[in-house]
Structures are given as structure tokens and as C-alpha cells.
């Protein structure tokens, strides 16, 4: 296996998202996207104890033209949407939504968040959708932690969970409109693993915590994206400390991207149409009981 070299490191600076502090390593002023990946937000927040969970978190809001995906590391997320989906997924699981032509959803803490430690740690990832699928019917795919297929490294110190695509020969159950591989990996100190990746995919890892040694590059610390060059067919990682990462690879779409708030399309006209359709109620209604 020829290991990929590192193109760049992207630090996850703190930003404010409507009163919620999140870290954003993508996009940055230097990098607008790592096609097909548009945005990555990492939040680790205390759920308010003085507010009912149904009134905390993120209220109803629309999306069109991409897949907002939430990976849950602590606590849980209660998802409801305008297509009638209503489910709670806890730490170790994921919620994957193909927004398609348009959908409203909310993401609240679960009713039992305080009994589960009172913290929510999540990553929200935006995956672009091919132009031909942007107006498909929306679809929602919840994956409970016990439903995610897993693998263990040869040294027994790395455990991976696969959500979509194929990593280390293990297939994830979530169908994606974009050709992607998505997995979380948990390293014990000194754990090592080499991971094959399709040569035509763009690839990155994000370190939630800990430190890794990347073969051919060196030390990478927490809260960084490692964006790899497309010059090999795999990556090799060794944990200096206990470390959790999100591993992503995807076939680039090589299509124009025009975005405005929660809509990601290919032209400015399509953005205007999305805003009009949302205001006219064509993306549905979400009334939270």
C-alpha cells in the first residue's frame, strides 16, 4: 500500500452558531470544501438543566440539496422532521438525512439527557448531493449504535464503526446519494492501523481529541482535520494518546456549488427557488408537540 501524503491541516476554530459554541475546521478562508464534503461542525456542550429538552437544542429549520449527517459521541439527539420521522439516537449512532427537494427538521436533546450525563457531543457533516439528485424525495436514516457494523485492528487497540460505504472490508448500512465512506475510529494509546482508501476519493480525518502520528508526516493534535493528497491508496495512523477520529473519503462531484444558509444548489436561481419554496410551505411543516 502506498500511503497518501498530507495536503494540509485545518484547525477547528470556535464559532457561535445561534448561541451554541461549535468548532468549525471546514470550511475555512483557505478551503471552501473538500469535495464532496462541505462543512464539519464539532460541538461538545452541556444540555441546559433549566430548559425542557423539547425546547433546547436546534429548533425546526429547512434543508435542500445535500445530506446533513449527525454523528453522536456523547448523550443523544432527538430528531423530528416534516416527513413524520421521529427518533432518538444515542452515543455511538448517527442520523443521516438526504434533504433532497426540501425538508424541515429539529435536533433536540433526548428527554433523558440529564440521566445520561447531561452532555451532547456531536459532529454535523454536510455532504453535497449530485445535481441529478438534488430534487429527489427526502429520506431519513437513523442508525442506533448497536446497528453500526464494526472492526478491530490487528493489535486490538483500534475499533472502527462503519456508517456508510466500505472501510476495511466492512460495509456500512446507510445508503448515500454520494459515493462516500464514513466511519468513526477509537484508538487506545499506541494503537496502529493502515486503512486502504479508493485512489479517486478525496480523504480526510478529524481528531476529536488525542494525538496521532500520520505516516510520512508526523504528529497531529486534536481538533484538526488532516486533508490527504490523492497520491496513494491508503493511510497509516498510530495513536500517541487515546484518540477518537472521524474518517471520511468521497468521490468528488466536480460540480458548481452555490449555497445560502441551509440550501446547497448549483446555481443562484436554484437558491432563489429554494427560498421561495420554503416560504410557500413546499418543504412541509414541522409542529413539535
LINZISUL-V823708 format. One record per pair of residues at least 24 apart in sequence whose C-alpha atoms are under 10 Angstrom apart, sorted by the first residue. I is the first residue (numbers start at 1). J is the second residue. If there is no record, write none. Layout:
# LINZISUL-V823708
I|J, I|J
This chain:
# LINZISUL-V823708
1|194, 1|195, 1|196, 1|197, 1|232, 1|233, 1|234, 1|235, 1|236, 2|196, 2|231, 2|232, 2|233, 2|234, 2|235, 2|236, 3|194, 3|195, 3|196, 3|197, 3|214, 3|215, 3|216, 3|228, 3|229, 3|230, 3|231, 3|232, 3|233, 3|234, 3|235, 3|236, 4|196, 4|197, 4|199, 4|203, 4|214, 4|215, 4|216, 4|217, 4|227, 4|228, 4|229, 4|230, 4|231, 4|232, 4|233, 4|234, 4|235, 4|236, 5|214, 5|215, 5|216, 5|217, 5|227, 5|228, 5|229, 5|230, 5|231, 5|232, 5|234, 5|235, 6|203, 6|204, 6|214, 6|215, 6|216, 6|217, 6|218, 6|226, 6|227, 6|228, 6|229, 6|230, 6|231, 6|235, 7|204, 7|217, 7|226, 7|227, 7|228, 7|229, 7|230, 7|231, 8|204, 8|224, 8|225, 8|226, 8|227, 8|228, 8|229, 9|204, 9|205, 9|206, 9|220, 9|221, 9|223, 9|224, 9|225, 9|226, 9|227, 9|228, 10|206, 10|223, 10|224, 10|225, 10|226, 10|227, 11|206, 11|207, 11|221, 11|222, 11|223, 11|224, 11|225, 11|226, 12|40, 12|41, 12|42, 12|206, 12|207, 12|208, 12|222, 12|223, 12|224, 12|225, 13|41, 13|42, 13|223, 13|224, 14|41, 14|42, 14|43, 15|41, 17|41, 17|58, 18|58, 19|57, 20|44, 20|45, 20|57, 20|58, 21|45, 22|122, 22|123, 22|124, 23|123, 23|223, 23|224, 24|123, 24|124, 24|223, 24|224, 24|225, 25|206, 25|223, 25|224, 25|225, 25|226, 26|125, 26|126, 26|224, 26|225, 32|257, 33|127, 33|128, 33|257, 34|127, 34|202, 34|203, 34|204, 34|227, 34|228, 34|249, 34|250, 34|252, 35|127, 35|128, 35|201, 35|202, 35|203, 35|249, 35|250, 35|251, 35|252, 35|253, 35|254, 35|255, 35|257, 36|66, 36|126, 36|127, 36|128, 36|129, 36|130, 36|178, 36|179, 36|180, 36|201, 36|202, 36|203, 36|249, 36|250, 36|251, 36|252, 36|253, 36|254, 36|255, 37|66, 37|67, 37|125, 37|126, 37|127, 37|128, 37|129, 37|180, 37|202, 37|203, 37|204, 37|248, 37|249, 37|250, 37|251, 37|252, 37|253, 38|66, 38|67, 38|68, 38|125, 38|126, 38|127, 38|128, 38|257, 38|259, 38|264, 39|68, 39|124, 39|125, 39|126, 39|127, 39|128, 40|68, 40|69, 40|70, 40|123, 40|124, 40|125, 40|126, 40|127, 40|206, 40|225, 41|70, 41|122, 41|123, 41|124, 41|125, 41|126, 42|70, 42|71, 42|121, 42|122, 42|123, 42|124, 42|125, 42|206, 42|208, 42|223, 43|72, 43|73, 43|120, 43|121, 43|122, 43|123, 43|124, 43|208, 44|73, 44|74, 44|75, 44|119, 44|120, 44|121, 44|122, 44|123, 44|208, 45|74, 45|75, 45|118, 45|119, 45|120, 45|121, 45|122, 46|75, 46|113, 46|114, 46|117, 46|118, 46|119, 46|120, 46|121, 47|75, 47|108, 47|109, 47|110, 47|113, 47|114, 47|117, 47|118, 47|119, 47|120, 48|109, 48|113, 48|114, 48|118, 48|119, 49|113, 49|114, 49|118, 52|108, 52|109, 52|110, 52|111, 53|78, 53|108, 53|109, 53|110, 53|111, 53|112, 53|113, 53|114, 54|78, 54|106, 54|107, 54|108, 54|109, 54|110, 54|111, 54|288, 54|289, 55|108, 55|109, 55|288, 56|107, 56|108, 56|109, 56|110, 57|106, 57|107, 57|108, 57|109, 57|110, 57|120, 58|105, 58|106, 58|107, 58|108, 58|109, 59|104, 59|105, 59|106, 59|107, 59|108, 59|286, 59|288, 60|103, 60|104, 60|105, 60|106, 60|107, 60|108, 60|285, 60|286, 60|287, 60|288, 61|103, 61|104, 61|105, 61|106, 61|107, 61|262, 61|278, 61|285, 61|286, 62|99, 62|102, 62|103, 62|104, 62|105, 62|106, 62|261, 62|262, 62|263, 62|274, 62|275, 62|278, 62|283, 62|284, 62|285, 62|286, 63|97, 63|98, 63|99, 63|100, 63|101, 63|102, 63|103, 63|104, 63|105, 63|138, 63|261, 63|262, 63|263, 63|264, 63|274, 63|278, 63|283, 64|98, 64|99, 64|100, 64|101, 64|102, 64|103, 64|104, 64|129, 64|134, 64|135, 64|136, 64|138, 64|259, 64|262, 64|263, 64|264, 64|265, 64|271, 64|274, 64|275, 64|278, 64|283, 65|98, 65|99, 65|100, 65|101, 65|102, 65|103, 65|127, 65|128, 65|129, 65|130, 65|131, 65|133, 65|134, 65|135, 65|136, 65|138, 65|259, 65|262, 65|263, 65|264, 65|265, 65|266, 65|270, 65|271, 65|274, 66|97, 66|98, 66|99, 66|100, 66|101, 66|102, 66|126, 66|127, 66|128, 66|129, 66|130, 66|131, 66|133, 66|134, 66|135, 66|138, 66|177, 66|178, 66|262, 66|263, 66|264, 66|265, 67|96, 67|97, 67|98, 67|99, 67|100, 67|125, 67|126, 67|127, 67|128, 67|129, 67|134, 67|138, 67|139, 67|140, 67|176, 67|177, 67|178, 67|264, 68|95, 68|96, 68|97, 68|98, 68|99, 68|124, 68|125, 68|126, 68|127, 68|128, 68|140, 68|262, 69|94, 69|95, 69|96, 69|97, 69|98, 69|123, 69|124, 69|125, 69|126, 69|127, 69|140, 69|141, 69|142, 70|94, 70|95, 70|96, 70|97, 70|107, 70|122, 70|123, 70|124, 70|125, 70|126, 70|142, 71|95, 71|96, 71|121, 71|122, 71|123, 71|124, 71|125, 71|143, 71|163, 71|183, 71|184, 71|246, 72|120, 72|121, 72|122, 72|123, 72|124, 72|144, 72|145, 73|119, 73|120, 73|121, 73|122, 73|123, 73|145, 73|184, 73|208, 73|244, 74|113, 74|116, 74|117, 74|118, 74|119, 74|120, 74|121, 74|122, 75|109, 75|110, 75|112, 75|113, 75|114, 75|115, 75|116, 75|117, 75|118, 75|119, 75|120, 75|121, 75|122, 76|107, 76|108, 76|109, 76|110, 76|111, 76|112, 76|113, 76|116, 76|118, 76|119, 76|120, 76|121, 76|122, 77|106, 77|107, 77|108, 77|109, 77|110, 77|111, 77|113, 77|120, 77|121, 77|122, 78|106, 78|107, 78|108, 78|109, 78|110, 78|111, 79|105, 79|106, 79|107, 79|108, 79|109, 79|110, 79|140, 79|142, 80|104, 80|105, 80|106, 80|107, 80|108, 80|140, 80|286, 80|287, 80|288, 81|105, 81|106, 81|107, 81|140, 81|284, 81|285, 81|286, 81|287, 81|288, 82|106, 82|138, 82|283, 82|284, 82|285, 82|286, 82|287, 82|288, 83|138, 83|139, 83|140, 83|283, 83|284, 83|285, 83|286, 84|284, 84|285, 84|286, 85|139, 85|140, 85|141, 85|142, 86|140, 86|142, 87|141, 87|142, 87|143, 87|144, 88|142, 88|143, 88|144, 89|142, 89|143, 89|144, 89|145, 90|116, 90|120, 90|143, 90|144, 90|145, 91|116, 91|120, 91|121, 91|122, 91|144, 91|145, 92|122, 92|143, 92|144, 92|145, 92|146, 92|147, 92|148, 92|161, 92|184, 93|142, 93|143, 93|144, 93|145, 93|146, 93|147, 93|148, 93|161, 93|163, 93|184, 94|122, 94|123, 94|124, 94|141, 94|142, 94|143, 94|144, 94|145, 94|147, 94|148, 94|163, 94|174, 95|124, 95|140, 95|141, 95|142, 95|143, 95|144, 95|163, 95|174, 96|124, 96|125, 96|126, 96|139, 96|140, 96|141, 96|142, 96|143, 96|163, 96|164, 96|174, 96|175, 96|176, 97|126, 97|127, 97|138, 97|139, 97|140, 97|141, 97|142, 97|174, 97|176, 98|127, 98|128, 98|129, 98|133, 98|134, 98|136, 98|137, 98|138, 98|139, 98|140, 98|141, 98|175, 98|176, 98|177, 98|178, 99|129, 99|133, 99|134, 99|135, 99|136, 99|137, 99|138, 99|139, 99|140, 99|263, 99|283, 100|129, 100|133, 100|134, 100|135, 100|136, 100|137, 100|138, 100|139, 100|177, 100|283, 101|133, 101|134, 101|135, 101|136, 101|137, 101|138, 101|263, 101|274, 101|277, 101|282, 101|283, 102|134, 102|135, 102|136, 102|137, 102|138, 102|262, 102|263, 102|274, 102|277, 102|278, 102|281, 102|282, 102|283, 102|284, 103|137, 103|138, 103|139, 103|278, 103|281, 103|282, 103|283, 103|284, 103|285, 103|286, 104|278, 104|281, 104|283, 104|284, 104|285, 104|286, 104|287, 105|284, 105|285, 105|286, 105|287, 105|288, 106|286, 106|287, 106|288, 121|208, 122|208, 123|206, 123|208, 123|246, 126|264, 127|176, 127|177, 127|178, 127|180, 127|250, 127|264, 128|177, 128|178, 128|252, 128|253, 128|255, 128|257, 128|264, 128|265, 129|176, 129|177, 129|178, 129|179, 129|253, 129|255, 129|264, 129|265, 130|177, 130|178, 130|179, 130|252, 130|253, 130|254, 130|255, 130|265, 130|266, 131|253, 131|255, 131|256, 131|257, 131|265, 131|266, 132|177, 133|177, 133|178, 134|177, 134|264, 134|265, 134|266, 135|265, 136|177, 138|283, 139|175, 140|174, 141|173, 141|174, 141|175, 141|176, 142|174, 143|173, 143|174, 147|172, 147|173, 148|172, 148|173, 148|174, 148|183, 149|173, 149|183, 150|183, 150|184, 150|185, 151|185, 152|185, 152|186, 152|193, 153|187, 153|191, 153|192, 153|193, 153|194, 153|195, 154|191, 154|192, 154|193, 155|190, 155|191, 155|192, 155|193, 156|187, 156|188, 156|191, 156|192, 156|193, 157|186, 157|187, 157|188, 157|189, 157|190, 157|191, 157|192, 157|193, 157|239, 157|242, 158|185, 158|186, 158|187, 158|188, 158|189, 158|190, 158|191, 158|192, 158|193, 158|238, 158|239, 158|242, 158|243, 158|244, 159|184, 159|185, 159|186, 159|187, 159|188, 159|191, 159|193, 159|244, 160|184, 160|185, 160|186, 160|187, 160|244, 160|245, 160|246, 160|247, 161|185, 161|186, 161|246, 161|247, 162|247, 164|248, 165|248, 165|249, 165|250, 166|196, 166|197, 166|198, 166|249, 167|195, 167|196, 167|197, 167|198, 167|247, 167|248, 167|249, 168|194, 168|195, 168|196, 168|197, 169|195, 169|196, 178|250, 178|251, 178|252, 178|253, 179|249, 179|250, 179|251, 179|252, 179|253, 180|248, 180|249, 180|250, 180|251, 180|252, 181|247, 181|248, 181|249, 181|250, 181|251, 182|246, 182|247, 182|248, 182|249, 182|250, 183|245, 183|246, 183|247, 183|248, 183|249, 184|244, 184|245, 184|246, 184|247, 184|248, 185|243, 185|244, 185|245, 185|246, 185|247, 186|239, 186|242, 186|243, 186|244, 186|245, 186|246, 187|211, 187|212, 187|237, 187|238, 187|239, 187|240, 187|241, 187|242, 187|243, 187|244, 187|245, 188|238, 188|239, 188|240, 188|241, 188|242, 188|243, 188|244, 189|238, 189|239, 189|240, 189|241, 189|242, 189|243, 190|237, 190|238, 190|239, 190|240, 190|241, 190|242, 190|243, 191|237, 191|238, 191|239, 191|240, 191|241, 191|242, 191|243, 192|236, 192|237, 192|238, 192|239, 192|240, 193|235, 193|236, 193|237, 193|238, 193|239, 194|234, 194|235, 194|236, 194|237, 194|238, 195|233, 195|234, 195|235, 195|236, 195|237, 195|247, 196|232, 196|233, 196|234, 196|235, 196|236, 197|230, 197|232, 197|233, 197|234, 197|235, 197|248, 197|249, 197|250, 198|230, 198|232, 198|233, 198|234, 198|249, 198|250, 198|251, 199|229, 199|230, 199|231, 199|232, 199|233, 199|234, 199|249, 199|251, 200|230, 200|231, 200|232, 200|233, 200|249, 200|250, 200|251, 200|252, 201|229, 201|230, 201|233, 201|248, 201|249, 201|250, 201|251, 201|252, 202|227, 202|228, 202|229, 202|230, 202|248, 202|249, 202|250, 202|251, 202|252, 203|227, 203|228, 203|229, 203|230, 203|234, 203|235, 203|247, 203|248, 203|249, 203|250, 203|251, 203|252, 204|228, 204|229, 204|235, 204|246, 204|247, 204|248, 204|249, 204|250, 205|245, 205|246, 205|247, 205|248, 205|249, 206|244, 206|245, 206|246, 206|247, 206|248, 207|243, 207|244, 207|245, 207|246, 207|247, 208|243, 208|244, 208|245, 208|246, 209|241, 209|242, 209|243, 209|244, 209|245, 210|239, 210|240, 210|241, 210|242, 210|243, 210|244, 210|245, 211|238, 211|239, 211|240, 211|241, 211|242, 211|243, 211|244, 211|245, 212|236, 212|237, 212|238, 212|239, 212|240, 212|241, 212|242, 212|243, 212|244, 212|245, 213|237, 213|238, 213|239, 213|240, 213|241, 214|238, 214|239
